Amino acid sequence: MHFETQSIHSVPSDPLTGAISTPIYQTSTFEQESHGNHKGFDYSRTNNPTRKVLEDLIAKLEGGTNGFAFASGLAAIDAVIKLLSSGDEVLAVDDIYGGTFRIFTQIYSRFGIKIKFTDTTDVVNVVDDISPKTKFVWVESPTNPTLKISDIRKIAEIAHANGSLLIVDNTFASPALQRPIELGADIVIHSATKYLAGHSDVIAGLVVVNSNELAEKVKFIQNSSGAILAPFDSWLTIRGIETLSLRVNKHSENALKVAKYLQSVDEIAEVHYPGLVSHKNHDIARNQQNGGFGGVVSFSLKNDSLETAEKLTSLTRLFKLAESLGGVKSLICQPAQMTHKSIPAEIRKASGISDSLIRLSCGIENAEDLINDLKQAFEKLEKTAAAELKEVIA
Ligand SMILES: *Cc1c(COP(=O)(O)O)cnc(C)c1O
């Protein structure tokens, strides 16, 4: 079956009633026929029928053995980190998601887990920086927010030869464009808050593993730590996934058009989008992603100042100033002052997040309208700059 068909038909009708839409089992506990004898559900932290539909669905779409749903992307990340022990090391992509950077460096560092960052876009760096203590290699591809692409197949080989697991945060591509387990990854993580749920109306996280052994361990952590996804949020995420293919196609189509337009803008220094032939790892992206390059585009300005980027990001009308991405509505954000504020300035800049970097999450509106919105913002920016210059001269 093709992905579009799979993403709809992997949601079963309710076995009890035949309901086509998965019922929301809003219950904390389940009646037992006799002590310990039940229908597979005893307590909703451990297992819930609505959550189980979502967990089975994401496992199928990512080609893994088991899926697990958490209260947020970071709760999913937290559960995966808990597979480690004190003294273990993680080798991670340098442009890692800000929240992942924070949990590693400010929480798990206190428990003796070390993280080393490297530019995984060149596999040579992974070979150089991996060590016998490296338990996880942690990659995002594309990354947030500079859209770096890493070769998942090659990195999986390097990790496995070293006895390490490869973890891929697949939030930006979603399984509609990229299935890391098929490329060799051991664990896939999602902030389902983004493309999977897709409507900016839920916070959710998912983990998919490629073996029963890992599944047992993650299940134990999920039940023991308890950061599970609630039934209603599970339902919203299932509902989102049913239209994932359609949405991601439109997001990708719009983003490519917007990226090409941005390349023609005078004020812009650099446009980051894996769909552009000018992108450093465009060929790798084409090889490991299918059908598109996603909805996020970022760019930096020639005038690399926090203030100019702040002005520009307040002048768009359709692109709403907000953190997050992957929803039907287009969003604009300035990582240095918003999503990536928790990363120290030097580290932020070293990984390519300049002061003027602007991230666009292209929604599923009409591409021409989105481009016109950016055009009017650049025109206004130019006018205010000219007016300010006049004032200075006067
Ligand atoms: C948003 C995001 C997360 C965190 O997910 P939440 O649902 O916000 O907790 C993790 N990784 C990436 C790549 C993200 O974009």
The ligand as a Gaussian input file, in Angstrom:
#p B3LYP/6-31G(d) Opt

LIG

0 1
 C        9.278000      21.220000      18.676000
 C       10.364000      20.254000      18.583000
 C       10.662000      19.399000      19.649000
 C        9.946000      19.487000      20.988000
 O        8.621000      19.115000      20.890000
 P        7.459000      19.659000      21.864000
 O        6.259000      18.983000      21.348000
 O        7.435000      21.149000      21.709000
 O        7.835000      19.266000      23.246000
 C       11.661000      18.465000      19.465000
 N       12.348000      18.380000      18.307000
 C       12.104000      19.205000      17.275000
 C       12.900000      19.064000      16.021000
 C       11.112000      20.170000      17.366000
 O       10.874000      20.990000      16.333000

